[in-house]
């Protein structure tokens, strides 16, 4: 397993990750992304290491997953190295089939920082190193870290990551802002490019990357990217020329070569509706009905972002309360716009007629 990322880099040249996002990127979301983009690596929502070791119910709820999500990376947070090590042992149990464990040293949320978790580990360096060391000793699974440029610009990123590498971190992902900047300002990758010249492990950049054209400009000497917002409603954002020209990839995906235009994938209305159905079905398999309806509503309208008549269906989609009702709405769209199913909304190929508004 120690050569996992080396082997992946030889195979894929660059690595593409779905970033962790609490309350959004659950198993159904990951399956929806990988059904369209099977080459990506998925990182789970972040879980408390303390909760995992004290709640068998939680572990048995969040660690089992569908094989389409493999190889799945589990991200955990906490502040105590021994708690991290105990959680690592649980995650490593063969019944869960987890490929990798990622440590959250990036979250800037005030409640997280006040508890000395997340990005606060950037100013508690010795604890950060001990966490990686203890986890490496506790599990056969590789350990990676997601962090930021620094906490408040008073920390040395290169030295910090070199120490993490010495403690047996096998991959590092850097969010291109400080913890103090949180999600404001544009991400700056300058220091991340420099970091790559000083460590031997793979370095991944994160944030403010929209599509293939954008990330090819930004990736430069780095080993891969991690996407978050760009994937919301758009599982096609991960597709790039190496994938679309790979026949093995085409066999696994719903993507169509002809829809990759000017370095961006433009799905047809039919592809979009198919992705919506798949996402709703997978969420229905994993959540009870009330929870399902609250979860799926925030996704459905987003999928139709470029559809000219999205307003006509918005109210029904954001109030849907069952898989049957959602399927009914999707089928209505298919029927009403049967002549437009092979057209691409993002290219404005579906004509907007006033009488249909």
N, C-alpha and C positions, 0 to 999 in steps of 0.2 A: 504493500500500500504506500510505502514511502515514495515510490516513483510514480504515484498516481497522476499528479499534475504534469510531470515531465512527459509521460506517455500521452496525456491528453493534448499537450502543446505540440507534440510531434504529429499528432493526428489532425488537429484542428487549426494549427498555426496561432490562432488567437482564441481566448476563452470568453464566453458570454454567459453572464449570470443574471437570474431574476433576483433582484434585491429583496431582503426581508422587509415586510411591512405589517405591523401588528393590526389586527382587525380586517385586513384585506386579503393578504396572500395566503389563504388557507389551502387545504388539499384540493378542493374543487378548482380554485384559481390556478394552482400550479398545473393541474391536469389540463385545463383549458389552454394554458400557454404552451405546454409541451405537445399537445395534440397537433398544433400548428407548427411549432418550432422545436422539434425533438432533440436538437443539438444543444439546447441550453442547459445550464446547471441551476437547480432551484435551491434557494436558501429558505428555510422555514421562517415563520413568524418567530420572534424571539421569546424564549421561555425562561422563567426563573429557575436557576439551578436548585435553589432551596425548595421550591415547590415540587420539582421533579423527584427529589429524594424523599419528600414527606407525603407525596400523594401518588400511590400506585394508579389511582383512577386517572390522574392527569397524564402520567406516562403512557398508560394504555390507550388514552384518547388521542394524544398528539403525535406519538412516535410511529404507530402503524400507518402505512400509507399504500397507495396504489402503485403497482410496479411501473406505470408510465412515468412516475415522478423520479425514478432512479436515474442516476445516483443522487440521493437526497442528502442535503447538508442541514444539520440542525444547529440553530444559533441559540446560545444561552447567555444569560447575564447574571451577575452577582458580584460580590466583593471578597469573598473568603476562598482562598486557594483550596482548602480541604473540602469545602462544599462543592466547588467545581469538580474536584477529582471524584467525589462520590457520584455526582451527576453523570460524569463521563462514563463511569462503570455501568450505570443503568442504560445509558444511550447505546453503549457498546454491546448489549445483549444481542445475541444472534437473531432472536425472534423479531427484532425491529428492523434489521437489515439497513442500518444507517451507514452511509459511506464516509462521513466526515463530520467533525464538530467545529463550529465557528464560535469565537468569543466576541461578544458585543462590548467594544471599547469605544463606541462612537456616539451612542444616543445622548443628545444634549438636553432632554427633557428635565425641567427643574426638579421634579420629584425623584427622578433617577439620579441626578447629580448630587442632590442633598443626601441621598442614601449611600453615596460613594460607589455607585455603580456606573456602568456605561463610560462616557467620555471622561468622567472624573479619574479614571485609571491613568489618564495621560499625565496627571500631576501626582500620581501615587505609583511611581514607576516600579519600585521594588515589588509591590503587590502584584502588579501586572506581570512581571517576569515570573514570580512564584506561581501564579495561576497557570501559565503556560507549562512550566516545568512540572507541576503537580499533575496536570492533566496528561501530559506526555507519559509520565510514569504510570498512570492509572489505566491507560487504554492503548489498544493496538491501533485505534483509528487515528488518522492524521488530524492535526490541530491547525486551525487558521485563525486569523484575527481581523476584525473589521474595526478601523479607527479613523481618526481625522488628522488634518495637518498638524494640529496641536490643540491645546485647550484654549490658550489666549495669546498665542505667538511667543510665549516665553519658554517653550519647550523645543528641544532639538529632535526633529522627526527622524533624521538619519540614525542618530545614536539610539533612539528609542526602538526603532525597527531592528537595528542590528542586535540589540539585546534580546528582542523577541525571537529573532532567528537563532541566536545562541541558546535560547531556552527551548528550542525545537519547534517553533512555529514553522509551518511548511508553506504558507501562502499568506499574503497580506493584502487587504483591500483598504484603500484610502479614500475617504469622502473629502472632496476638494474644498472644504471650509474648516474653520476652527470650531470648537464647541461653542464659543461665545457668539460666533456668527450664526449658529443654528442653521436655519434654512434661508437666511437673507443673503444678499449679494450673489454674484455669479460664482460658480465653482472655479477655482484656479488650480491647474494641474502642474504648474511650473516646478514646484518643489517635489512633486511625485515623479516627474521625469528625472530629476536629479537623484532622488532616492534609488531609482532602479539601477543606477551606476554604482551603487555602494552595497548592494545585497545580492545574494545568489538565488533567493527564492522568488517565485512569481509575484509580480506586483500588479494589482488590479485597480483601475480608477472608477470612481462612482460619482454620479450626479450631473445634471444639466447635459445629458446626452439624449438626443431625440430620435435619431435613425442612423442608418448605415453611413450616409454621406457625412453626417456630423461626427460620428465616432471614428471614422477613418482619419478625420482631420486631427482629432484629439488623442488618439491612442499612441501614436508615435512609437517610442521604444518600449512601451508597456506590454504586458502579457495578455491583457483582456479588459473588459468593461463589465460594469454591473449597472443594470437599468432598473428604474423604479417607475416614475411617472409616465414615461413613454409607453410602458406596457399596458397602462390602464385603458381598456377598450381595444387595445391594438396588439394582439399576440403576433402579428406579422412584422412588428418593428425589429425583431431579432434576426430577420432573414437578410443575408447579404450574398454577394456574388458567388462565394465559394460554396454556399449551401444550394442556391438555386441552380447551379450547374453540376451538382452532385446527384447522379441518378439514384443512389442509395437513399439520399435524403428525400428526394421526390417520392420514392416508394412509401415512405413513412408518414408523409405530411399531406394535408389537404391543399397546400399551396400549389399554385400553377405557375409554371415558368414565365408564361406570357404576361403575367401581372407584375413582374419585377421590371419597373420602368424608371430610367434615369436614377438608378441606385436606390429606389424606394419601392416597397411592395404596396400595390394598390388593390385591395381585395374587392371582389364583386359583391353586390348586395346579397347574392345567394350564399357566398362564403361567410359573410357577416352574420346572417340569420342562422346558418349552420353552427357557427361558433357560439352564438347566444343559446341555442338549444342544448348544445353539449355542456356548456357551463351550468345552465339551469339543472340539467339532469344529474350532473355530478354533485352539485350542491345538495340536491334533493336526496341523494344517496347517503350524505354524511351529516345532515342537519335535520332536527325536528321541524315541523311545518312553520311554526311562528318564527323561529330563528331563521329558517330558510327564506321566508318572505322578506324579512328585514335585511338579510345579506344580499339577496339577488337584486333588489330594487336599485341599489347604488351602482350596479354594473350594467344593467340592460340598456338604459338610455345612453350611456357612454358608448356602447358598441355602435349605436346609430348616430354618432356625432356628425357625420358628413351627409346623412340622409336628409333630403330636402323636406320631407314630411314628418320629421321626428316630432314636431309639436303636436301633430294630430294624435300621436300615440303616447305622448309623454305621461299624461295623467294616469292612464291605465297601467303603464309599465311601472310607475313609481308607487302604485297602490296594489299591485298584483299580490295575491295571497295564497296561490297554489301553483303547482307545476302544471296542472291542467289549464288554468287560466292563462298562464304565460304561453303555453303551447298554442292555445287558441288565438292569442294576439299575434304571435309569430306567423301562424298559418293564414291569418287575415291579411297580413302584409304580403305574404307570398302570393296570395290569390289576387289581391288588388293590383300588385305591381309585377304580375307574372311576366310582362314584356320587358321588364327592367332588371330581371334577376341576374343577368350576365353583364350588367353595366357596373361601372366602378364609381361609387358616390364621391370618393376623394378627388376624382378627376372631373367632377361635375358632368358626368355622362348622363345622369338622370335629369330629364328636363323638369323644371319647376313650373307648373301651371297654376295660375291664380285660382281657378275654379276648384282645385283640389285642396286648397289651404283651409 
